[in-house]
Amino acid sequence: MVSYAELLKVFWEKHNPTTLNQQGGDRGTQYRSGVYYYSEAQRGLAEETKGRFETAIGGRQICTEIVPAPTFYYAEDSHQQYDAKPGSRYYCGLSPLGAKLDISGLAD
């Protein structure tokens, strides 16, 4: 089990949230960055960590949408755990920025 703040830390650190509808060379709304929440507490943590990460990346604007969770649909099997598959790193273009997010003091 991980806390929501810990999950958000991994989320922000593992991709580039500063490009609108784009990850690496992949473009389109399916490549947007998004945090989807189920409660106002989760929304608040998402907004707080977004602000902290913007500071960590030197004030660059984050384009990540933070909206109520829509209906969830699983991707097809070939896209499950895609980033962990051999050879996917060069294709999928998550391109983390290398910044670390400080989540100290955040409660779930």
N, CA, C and O atoms as CSV, one atom per row, in Angstrom:
chain,resi,resn,atom,element,x,y,z
A,1,MET,N,N,0.848,-1.184,0.000
A,1,MET,CA,C,0.000,0.000,0.000
A,1,MET,C,C,0.893,1.246,0.000
A,1,MET,O,O,1.896,1.316,0.710
A,2,VAL,N,N,0.500,2.210,-0.807
A,2,VAL,CA,C,1.183,3.501,-0.817
A,2,VAL,C,C,0.139,4.584,-0.592
A,2,VAL,O,O,-1.043,4.392,-0.877
A,3,SER,N,N,0.580,5.700,-0.087
A,3,SER,CA,C,-0.349,6.813,0.117
A,3,SER,C,C,-0.616,7.505,-1.212
A,3,SER,O,O,0.129,7.324,-2.175
A,4,TYR,N,N,-1.668,8.289,-1.260
A,4,TYR,CA,C,-1.984,9.057,-2.470
A,4,TYR,C,C,-0.852,10.036,-2.769
A,4,TYR,O,O,-0.510,10.234,-3.935
A,5,ALA,N,N,-0.269,10.647,-1.753
A,5,ALA,CA,C,0.851,11.565,-1.955
A,5,ALA,C,C,2.047,10.830,-2.563
A,5,ALA,O,O,2.721,11.376,-3.437
A,6,GLU,N,N,2.320,9.605,-2.118
A,6,GLU,CA,C,3.419,8.819,-2.682
A,6,GLU,C,C,3.146,8.464,-4.140
A,6,GLU,O,O,4.055,8.479,-4.970
A,7,LEU,N,N,1.900,8.148,-4.446
A,7,LEU,CA,C,1.513,7.852,-5.827
A,7,LEU,C,C,1.706,9.090,-6.710
A,7,LEU,O,O,2.209,8.989,-7.829
A,8,LEU,N,N,1.304,10.248,-6.201
A,8,LEU,CA,C,1.482,11.481,-6.959
A,8,LEU,C,C,2.967,11.797,-7.159
A,8,LEU,O,O,3.350,12.310,-8.211
A,9,LYS,N,N,3.792,11.503,-6.180
A,9,LYS,CA,C,5.236,11.726,-6.308
A,9,LYS,C,C,5.781,10.940,-7.503
A,9,LYS,O,O,6.510,11.488,-8.330
A,10,VAL,N,N,5.430,9.673,-7.588
A,10,VAL,CA,C,5.872,8.844,-8.715
A,10,VAL,C,C,5.325,9.414,-10.025
A,10,VAL,O,O,6.051,9.512,-11.015
A,11,PHE,N,N,4.055,9.786,-10.028
A,11,PHE,CA,C,3.421,10.340,-11.233
A,11,PHE,C,C,4.197,11.547,-11.757
A,11,PHE,O,O,4.581,11.577,-12.926
A,12,TRP,N,N,4.429,12.541,-10.900
A,12,TRP,CA,C,5.098,13.767,-11.353
A,12,TRP,C,C,6.529,13.498,-11.799
A,12,TRP,O,O,6.997,14.089,-12.772
A,13,GLU,N,N,7.225,12.615,-11.098
A,13,GLU,CA,C,8.641,12.393,-11.382
A,13,GLU,C,C,8.900,11.517,-12.602
A,13,GLU,O,O,10.013,11.533,-13.128
A,14,LYS,N,N,7.920,10.758,-13.070
A,14,LYS,CA,C,8.153,9.772,-14.129
A,14,LYS,C,C,7.736,10.202,-15.533
A,14,LYS,O,O,7.815,9.402,-16.466
A,15,HIS,N,N,7.301,11.426,-15.700
A,15,HIS,CA,C,6.970,11.888,-17.052
A,15,HIS,C,C,7.154,13.396,-17.127
A,15,HIS,O,O,7.453,14.042,-16.122
A,16,ASN,N,N,6.977,13.953,-18.315
A,16,ASN,CA,C,7.088,15.389,-18.503
A,16,ASN,C,C,5.688,15.988,-18.524
A,16,ASN,O,O,4.975,15.841,-19.516
A,17,PRO,N,N,5.278,16.663,-17.447
A,17,PRO,CA,C,3.931,17.232,-17.390
A,17,PRO,C,C,3.839,18.635,-17.982
A,17,PRO,O,O,2.814,19.299,-17.829
A,18,THR,N,N,4.890,19.098,-18.653
A,18,THR,CA,C,4.901,20.470,-19.166
A,18,THR,C,C,4.526,20.580,-20.637
A,18,THR,O,O,4.482,21.683,-21.183
A,19,THR,N,N,4.258,19.465,-21.278
A,19,THR,CA,C,3.901,19.487,-22.696
A,19,THR,C,C,2.420,19.157,-22.841
A,19,THR,O,O,1.959,18.137,-22.329
A,20,LEU,N,N,1.687,19.998,-23.522
A,20,LEU,CA,C,0.245,19.805,-23.693
A,20,LEU,C,C,-0.024,18.729,-24.733
A,20,LEU,O,O,0.405,18.835,-25.881
A,21,ASN,N,N,-0.741,17.690,-24.315
A,21,ASN,CA,C,-1.138,16.601,-25.217
A,21,ASN,C,C,0.050,15.994,-25.962
A,21,ASN,O,O,-0.019,15.724,-27.161
A,22,GLN,N,N,1.138,15.787,-25.224
A,22,GLN,CA,C,2.344,15.263,-25.859
A,22,GLN,C,C,3.237,14.595,-24.830
A,22,GLN,O,O,3.393,15.097,-23.717
A,23,GLN,N,N,3.820,13.472,-25.197
A,23,GLN,CA,C,4.885,12.830,-24.436
A,23,GLN,C,C,5.932,12.424,-25.465
A,23,GLN,O,O,5.691,11.557,-26.304
A,24,GLY,N,N,7.099,13.063,-25.390
A,24,GLY,CA,C,8.128,12.808,-26.399
A,24,GLY,C,C,7.603,13.193,-27.768
A,24,GLY,O,O,7.041,14.275,-27.942
A,25,GLY,N,N,7.783,12.314,-28.739
A,25,GLY,CA,C,7.295,12.577,-30.096
A,25,GLY,C,C,5.847,12.208,-30.310
A,25,GLY,O,O,5.308,12.445,-31.391
A,26,ASP,N,N,5.196,11.628,-29.301
A,26,ASP,CA,C,3.798,11.209,-29.422
A,26,ASP,C,C,2.890,12.390,-29.107
A,26,ASP,O,O,3.052,13.056,-28.084
A,27,ARG,N,N,1.934,12.642,-29.995
A,27,ARG,CA,C,1.051,13.800,-29.819
A,27,ARG,C,C,-0.404,13.401,-29.988
A,27,ARG,O,O,-0.739,12.477,-30.729
A,28,GLY,N,N,-1.253,14.122,-29.282
A,28,GLY,CA,C,-2.691,13.900,-29.332
A,28,GLY,C,C,-3.248,13.830,-27.926
A,28,GLY,O,O,-2.498,13.662,-26.965
A,29,THR,N,N,-4.552,13.957,-27.801
A,29,THR,CA,C,-5.156,13.984,-26.466
A,29,THR,C,C,-4.918,12.699,-25.684
A,29,THR,O,O,-4.954,12.711,-24.454
A,30,GLN,N,N,-4.673,11.586,-26.381
A,30,GLN,CA,C,-4.407,10.330,-25.675
A,30,GLN,C,C,-3.057,10.361,-24.961
A,30,GLN,O,O,-2.772,9.478,-24.152
A,31,TYR,N,N,-2.227,11.358,-25.244
A,31,TYR,CA,C,-0.925,11.499,-24.591
A,31,TYR,C,C,-0.915,12.635,-23.575
A,31,TYR,O,O,0.151,13.062,-23.130
A,32,ARG,N,N,-2.093,13.123,-23.209
A,32,ARG,CA,C,-2.161,14.205,-22.218
A,32,ARG,C,C,-1.769,13.676,-20.845
A,32,ARG,O,O,-1.830,12.478,-20.570
A,33,SER,N,N,-1.373,14.598,-20.012
A,33,SER,CA,C,-1.032,14.291,-18.633
A,33,SER,C,C,-2.258,14.596,-17.786
A,33,SER,O,O,-2.824,15.685,-17.885
A,34,GLY,N,N,-2.674,13.647,-16.954
A,34,GLY,CA,C,-3.876,13.875,-16.157
A,34,GLY,C,C,-3.842,13.201,-14.806
A,34,GLY,O,O,-3.335,12.090,-14.653
A,35,VAL,N,N,-4.398,13.906,-13.820
A,35,VAL,CA,C,-4.638,13.347,-12.492
A,35,VAL,C,C,-6.150,13.346,-12.316
A,35,VAL,O,O,-6.805,14.373,-12.497
A,36,TYR,N,N,-6.689,12.207,-11.967
A,36,TYR,CA,C,-8.133,12.047,-11.824
A,36,TYR,C,C,-8.434,11.677,-10.378
A,36,TYR,O,O,-7.880,10.712,-9.850
A,37,TYR,N,N,-9.297,12.432,-9.748
A,37,TYR,CA,C,-9.517,12.267,-8.308
A,37,TYR,C,C,-10.942,11.811,-8.004
A,37,TYR,O,O,-11.868,12.003,-8.793
A,38,TYR,N,N,-11.078,11.199,-6.826
A,38,TYR,CA,C,-12.368,10.693,-6.346
A,38,TYR,C,C,-12.910,11.482,-5.165
A,38,TYR,O,O,-14.065,11.293,-4.781
A,39,SER,N,N,-12.111,12.354,-4.584
A,39,SER,CA,C,-12.573,13.129,-3.436
A,39,SER,C,C,-11.909,14.506,-3.460
A,39,SER,O,O,-10.914,14.719,-4.153
A,40,GLU,N,N,-12.470,15.418,-2.703
A,40,GLU,CA,C,-11.882,16.755,-2.611
A,40,GLU,C,C,-10.509,16.698,-1.935
A,40,GLU,O,O,-9.633,17.504,-2.246
A,41,ALA,N,N,-10.320,15.760,-1.022
A,41,ALA,CA,C,-9.010,15.599,-0.389
A,41,ALA,C,C,-7.959,15.211,-1.443
A,41,ALA,O,O,-6.848,15.741,-1.444
A,42,GLN,N,N,-8.320,14.287,-2.330
A,42,GLN,CA,C,-7.405,13.898,-3.400
A,42,GLN,C,C,-7.152,15.075,-4.347
A,42,GLN,O,O,-6.017,15.289,-4.772
A,43,ARG,N,N,-8.182,15.829,-4.677
A,43,ARG,CA,C,-8.010,16.998,-5.538
A,43,ARG,C,C,-7.026,17.976,-4.897
A,43,ARG,O,O,-6.134,18.498,-5.566
A,44,GLY,N,N,-7.195,18.218,-3.608
A,44,GLY,CA,C,-6.316,19.128,-2.902
A,44,GLY,C,C,-4.858,18.676,-2.926
A,44,GLY,O,O,-3.954,19.488,-3.125
A,45,LEU,N,N,-4.634,17.374,-2.723
A,45,LEU,CA,C,-3.266,16.843,-2.779
A,45,LEU,C,C,-2.695,16.940,-4.192
A,45,LEU,O,O,-1.515,17.241,-4.366
A,46,ALA,N,N,-3.524,16.689,-5.191
A,46,ALA,CA,C,-3.058,16.801,-6.576
A,46,ALA,C,C,-2.632,18.236,-6.877
A,46,ALA,O,O,-1.581,18.455,-7.479
A,47,GLU,N,N,-3.426,19.201,-6.469
A,47,GLU,CA,C,-3.106,20.612,-6.702
A,47,GLU,C,C,-1.853,21.022,-5.918
A,47,GLU,O,O,-0.997,21.735,-6.443
A,48,GLU,N,N,-1.749,20.579,-4.684
A,48,GLU,CA,C,-0.589,20.923,-3.858
A,48,GLU,C,C,0.693,20.348,-4.451
A,48,GLU,O,O,1.702,21.047,-4.540
A,49,THR,N,N,0.660,19.073,-4.857
A,49,THR,CA,C,1.864,18.462,-5.418
A,49,THR,C,C,2.196,19.062,-6.779
A,49,THR,O,O,3.369,19.173,-7.136
A,50,LYS,N,N,1.191,19.445,-7.531
A,50,LYS,CA,C,1.437,20.131,-8.811
A,50,LYS,C,C,2.225,21.420,-8.554
A,50,LYS,O,O,3.218,21.688,-9.230
A,51,GLY,N,N,1.788,22.198,-7.597
A,51,GLY,CA,C,2.488,23.441,-7.266
A,51,GLY,C,C,3.905,23.196,-6.799
A,51,GLY,O,O,4.829,23.910,-7.187
A,52,ARG,N,N,4.074,22.191,-5.970
A,52,ARG,CA,C,5.422,21.865,-5.473
A,52,ARG,C,C,6.322,21.407,-6.614
A,52,ARG,O,O,7.503,21.753,-6.661
A,53,PHE,N,N,5.753,20.620,-7.542
A,53,PHE,CA,C,6.577,20.135,-8.651
A,53,PHE,C,C,6.917,21.268,-9.610
A,53,PHE,O,O,8.019,21.297,-10.157
A,54,GLU,N,N,5.997,22.199,-9.826
A,54,GLU,CA,C,6.313,23.370,-10.653
A,54,GLU,C,C,7.509,24.107,-10.063
A,54,GLU,O,O,8.395,24.542,-10.798
A,55,THR,N,N,7.537,24.246,-8.759
A,55,THR,CA,C,8.679,24.886,-8.098
A,55,THR,C,C,9.948,24.067,-8.316
A,55,THR,O,O,11.012,24.623,-8.588
A,56,ALA,N,N,9.831,22.738,-8.194
A,56,ALA,CA,C,10.986,21.850,-8.351
A,56,ALA,C,C,11.571,21.907,-9.759
A,56,ALA,O,O,12.763,21.663,-9.944
A,57,ILE,N,N,10.742,22.228,-10.751
A,57,ILE,CA,C,11.233,22.299,-12.135
A,57,ILE,C,C,11.500,23.740,-12.558
A,57,ILE,O,O,11.529,24.056,-13.747
A,58,GLY,N,N,11.691,24.590,-11.583
A,58,GLY,CA,C,12.107,25.957,-11.872
A,58,GLY,C,C,11.015,26.879,-12.365
A,58,GLY,O,O,11.291,27.864,-13.049
A,59,GLY,N,N,9.774,26.569,-12.022
A,59,GLY,CA,C,8.670,27.440,-12.391
A,59,GLY,C,C,8.080,27.188,-13.766
A,59,GLY,O,O,7.189,27.919,-14.196
A,60,ARG,N,N,8.558,26.172,-14.461
A,60,ARG,CA,C,7.956,25.830,-15.760
A,60,ARG,C,C,6.492,25.482,-15.546
A,60,ARG,O,O,6.145,24.844,-14.552
A,61,GLN,N,N,5.633,25.894,-16.463
A,61,GLN,CA,C,4.199,25.653,-16.333
A,61,GLN,C,C,3.853,24.194,-16.594
A,61,GLN,O,O,4.293,23.605,-17.582
A,62,ILE,N,N,3.067,23.625,-15.705
A,62,ILE,CA,C,2.583,22.251,-15.856
A,62,ILE,C,C,1.234,22.284,-16.554
A,62,ILE,O,O,0.360,23.076,-16.203
A,63,CYS,N,N,1.072,21.413,-17.548
A,63,CYS,CA,C,-0.157,21.348,-18.352
A,63,CYS,C,C,-1.101,20.233,-17.910
A,63,CYS,O,O,-2.157,20.052,-18.516
A,64,THR,N,N,-0.751,19.497,-16.890
A,64,THR,CA,C,-1.536,18.353,-16.422
A,64,THR,C,C,-2.949,18.769,-16.037
A,64,THR,O,O,-3.141,19.734,-15.297
A,65,GLU,N,N,-3.940,18.034,-16.546
A,65,GLU,CA,C,-5.312,18.298,-16.129
A,65,GLU,C,C,-5.569,17.593,-14.801
A,65,GLU,O,O,-5.107,16.473,-14.581
A,66,ILE,N,N,-6.308,18.257,-13.925
A,66,ILE,CA,C,-6.717,17.677,-12.645
A,66,ILE,C,C,-8.230,17.793,-12.596
A,66,ILE,O,O,-8.779,18.873,-12.377
A,67,VAL,N,N,-8.894,16.666,-12.804
A,67,VAL,CA,C,-10.353,16.654,-12.948
A,67,VAL,C,C,-10.952,15.442,-12.239
A,67,VAL,O,O,-10.243,14.477,-11.954
A,68,PRO,N,N,-12.263,15.487,-11.950
A,68,PRO,CA,C,-12.905,14.315,-11.336
A,68,PRO,C,C,-12.708,13.066,-12.202
A,68,PRO,O,O,-12.692,13.143,-13.431
A,69,ALA,N,N,-12.561,11.943,-11.552
A,69,ALA,CA,C,-12.317,10.681,-12.269
A,69,ALA,C,C,-13.510,10.322,-13.143
A,69,ALA,O,O,-14.637,10.225,-12.657
A,70,PRO,N,N,-13.257,10.125,-14.443
A,70,PRO,CA,C,-14.319,9.652,-15.321
A,70,PRO,C,C,-14.425,8.127,-15.204
A,70,PRO,O,O,-13.710,7.518,-14.409
A,71,THR,N,N,-15.293,7.525,-15.971
A,71,THR,CA,C,-15.373,6.071,-16.024
A,71,THR,C,C,-14.036,5.526,-16.488
A,71,THR,O,O,-13.470,6.019,-17.464
A,72,PHE,N,N,-13.526,4.519,-15.805
A,72,PHE,CA,C,-12.223,3.939,-16.117
A,72,PHE,C,C,-12.387,2.773,-17.068
A,72,PHE,O,O,-13.255,1.922,-16.878
A,73,TYR,N,N,-11.546,2.737,-18.096
A,73,TYR,CA,C,-11.508,1.626,-19.034
A,73,TYR,C,C,-10.068,1.128,-19.119
A,73,TYR,O,O,-9.145,1.927,-19.281
A,74,TYR,N,N,-9.871,-0.173,-19.012
A,74,TYR,CA,C,-8.547,-0.741,-19.175
A,74,TYR,C,C,-8.127,-0.643,-20.641
A,74,TYR,O,O,-8.950,-0.792,-21.545
A,75,ALA,N,N,-6.833,-0.390,-20.864
A,75,ALA,CA,C,-6.289,-0.428,-22.210
A,75,ALA,C,C,-6.184,-1.881,-22.652
A,75,ALA,O,O,-6.290,-2.799,-21.839
A,76,GLU,N,N,-5.974,-2.076,-23.941
A,76,GLU,CA,C,-5.801,-3.436,-24.445
A,76,GLU,C,C,-4.531,-4.032,-23.833
A,76,GLU,O,O,-3.655,-3.302,-23.370
A,77,ASP,N,N,-4.442,-5.359,-23.834
A,77,ASP,CA,C,-3.346,-6.063,-23.170
A,77,ASP,C,C,-1.963,-5.570,-23.612
A,77,ASP,O,O,-1.049,-5.489,-22.792
A,78,SER,N,N,-1.805,-5.247,-24.878
A,78,SER,CA,C,-0.482,-4.847,-25.370
A,78,SER,C,C,0.005,-3.537,-24.752
A,78,SER,O,O,1.195,-3.227,-24.816
A,79,HIS,N,N,-0.904,-2.768,-24.154
A,79,HIS,CA,C,-0.521,-1.501,-23.531
A,79,HIS,C,C,-0.483,-1.557,-22.004
A,79,HIS,O,O,-0.199,-0.546,-21.361
A,80,GLN,N,N,-0.761,-2.705,-21.420
A,80,GLN,CA,C,-0.676,-2.838,-19.971
A,80,GLN,C,C,0.791,-2.814,-19.542
A,80,GLN,O,O,1.622,-3.502,-20.134
A,81,GLN,N,N,1.110,-2.025,-18.516
A,81,GLN,CA,C,2.481,-1.921,-17.999
A,81,GLN,C,C,3.470,-1.611,-19.114
A,81,GLN,O,O,4.587,-2.127,-19.121
A,82,TYR,N,N,3.064,-0.779,-20.044
A,82,TYR,CA,C,3.842,-0.513,-21.251
A,82,TYR,C,C,5.239,0.016,-20.948
A,82,TYR,O,O,6.215,-0.411,-21.565
A,83,ASP,N,N,5.332,0.929,-20.014
A,83,ASP,CA,C,6.636,1.535,-19.717
A,83,ASP,C,C,7.627,0.519,-19.153
A,83,ASP,O,O,8.838,0.717,-19.258
A,84,ALA,N,N,7.136,-0.555,-18.564
A,84,ALA,CA,C,8.019,-1.564,-17.972
A,84,ALA,C,C,8.489,-2.596,-18.993
A,84,ALA,O,O,9.362,-3.406,-18.681
A,85,LYS,N,N,7.936,-2.589,-20.199
A,85,LYS,CA,C,8.298,-3.589,-21.199
A,85,LYS,C,C,9.656,-3.270,-21.824
A,85,LYS,O,O,9.987,-2.103,-22.029
A,86,PRO,N,N,10.437,-4.303,-22.124
A,86,PRO,CA,C,11.743,-4.084,-22.755
A,86,PRO,C,C,11.604,-3.292,-24.057
A,86,PRO,O,O,10.750,-3.590,-24.891
A,87,GLY,N,N,12.454,-2.285,-24.214
A,87,GLY,CA,C,12.464,-1.506,-25.446
A,87,GLY,C,C,11.449,-0.386,-25.522
A,87,GLY,O,O,11.496,0.420,-26.451
A,88,SER,N,N,10.536,-0.313,-24.573
A,88,SER,CA,C,9.488,0.710,-24.667
A,88,SER,C,C,10.001,2.093,-24.308
A,88,SER,O,O,9.429,3.089,-24.751
A,89,ARG,N,N,11.051,2.181,-23.525
A,89,ARG,CA,C,11.534,3.459,-23.023
A,89,ARG,C,C,11.833,4.434,-24.150
A,89,ARG,O,O,11.511,5.618,-24.048
A,90,TYR,N,N,12.440,3.954,-25.209
A,90,TYR,CA,C,12.807,4.847,-26.304
A,90,TYR,C,C,11.607,5.236,-27.151
A,90,TYR,O,O,11.618,6.294,-27.780
A,91,TYR,N,N,10.589,4.416,-27.181
A,91,TYR,CA,C,9.428,4.730,-27.991
A,91,TYR,C,C,8.433,5.620,-27.269
A,91,TYR,O,O,7.977,6.621,-27.822
A,92,CYS,N,N,8.099,5.267,-26.053
A,92,CYS,CA,C,6.947,5.927,-25.433
A,92,CYS,C,C,7.221,7.365,-25.018
A,92,CYS,O,O,6.279,8.135,-24.839
A,93,GLY,N,N,8.473,7.745,-24.861
A,93,GLY,CA,C,8.803,9.145,-24.670
A,93,GLY,C,C,8.330,9.791,-23.389
A,93,GLY,O,O,8.010,10.979,-23.393
A,94,LEU,N,N,8.273,9.053,-22.285
A,94,LEU,CA,C,7.831,9.686,-21.046
A,94,LEU,C,C,8.768,10.810,-20.622
A,94,LEU,O,O,8.320,11.783,-20.016
A,95,SER,N,N,10.019,10.699,-20.919
A,95,SER,CA,C,11.010,11.755,-20.707
A,95,SER,C,C,10.893,12.500,-19.383
A,95,SER,O,O,10.576,13.690,-19.376
A,96,PRO,N,N,11.140,11.830,-18.269
A,96,PRO,CA,C,11.100,12.535,-16.981
A,96,PRO,C,C,12.052,13.725,-16.983
A,96,PRO,O,O,13.064,13.720,-17.683
A,97,LEU,N,N,11.721,14.735,-16.200
A,97,LEU,CA,C,12.517,15.953,-16.151
A,97,LEU,C,C,13.688,15.860,-15.183
A,97,LEU,O,O,14.550,16.739,-15.178
A,98,GLY,N,N,13.736,14.822,-14.372
A,98,GLY,CA,C,14.841,14.630,-13.439
A,98,GLY,C,C,14.664,15.336,-12.106
A,98,GLY,O,O,15.520,15.216,-11.229
A,99,ALA,N,N,13.592,16.056,-11.938
A,99,ALA,CA,C,13.336,16.763,-10.673
A,99,ALA,C,C,12.725,15.800,-9.658
A,99,ALA,O,O,12.077,14.820,-10.026
A,100,LYS,N,N,12.936,16.088,-8.400
A,100,LYS,CA,C,12.360,15.303,-7.307
A,100,LYS,C,C,11.296,16.131,-6.607
A,100,LYS,O,O,11.447,17.341,-6.437
A,101,LEU,N,N,10.223,15.472,-6.203
A,101,LEU,CA,C,9.113,16.129,-5.516
A,101,LEU,C,C,9.185,15.846,-4.026
A,101,LEU,O,O,9.232,14.689,-3.608
A,102,ASP,N,N,9.194,16.888,-3.238
A,102,ASP,CA,C,9.198,16.769,-1.783
A,102,ASP,C,C,7.740,16.686,-1.311
A,102,ASP,O,O,6.977,17.641,-1.458
A,103,ILE,N,N,7.368,15.542,-0.747
A,103,ILE,CA,C,5.994,15.382,-0.244
A,103,ILE,C,C,5.942,15.419,1.276
A,103,ILE,O,O,4.931,15.053,1.875
A,104,SER,N,N,7.028,15.860,1.899
A,104,SER,CA,C,7.021,15.915,3.357
A,104,SER,C,C,5.934,16.866,3.848
A,104,SER,O,O,5.705,17.929,3.270
A,105,GLY,N,N,5.276,16.460,4.922
A,105,GLY,CA,C,4.224,17.262,5.505
A,105,GLY,C,C,2.853,17.079,4.887
A,105,GLY,O,O,1.878,17.665,5.356
A,106,LEU,N,N,2.765,16.267,3.834
A,106,LEU,CA,C,1.466,16.024,3.201
A,106,LEU,C,C,0.808,14.805,3.843
A,106,LEU,O,O,1.447,13.770,4.027
A,107,ALA,N,N,-0.450,14.936,4.176
A,107,ALA,CA,C,-1.196,13.824,4.761
A,107,ALA,C,C,-2.271,13.379,3.781
A,107,ALA,O,O,-2.832,14.191,3.045
A,108,ASP,N,N,-2.550,12.086,3.781
A,108,ASP,CA,C,-3.625,11.538,2.929
A,108,ASP,C,C,-4.914,11.473,3.706
A,108,ASP,O,O,-5.936,11.042,3.171
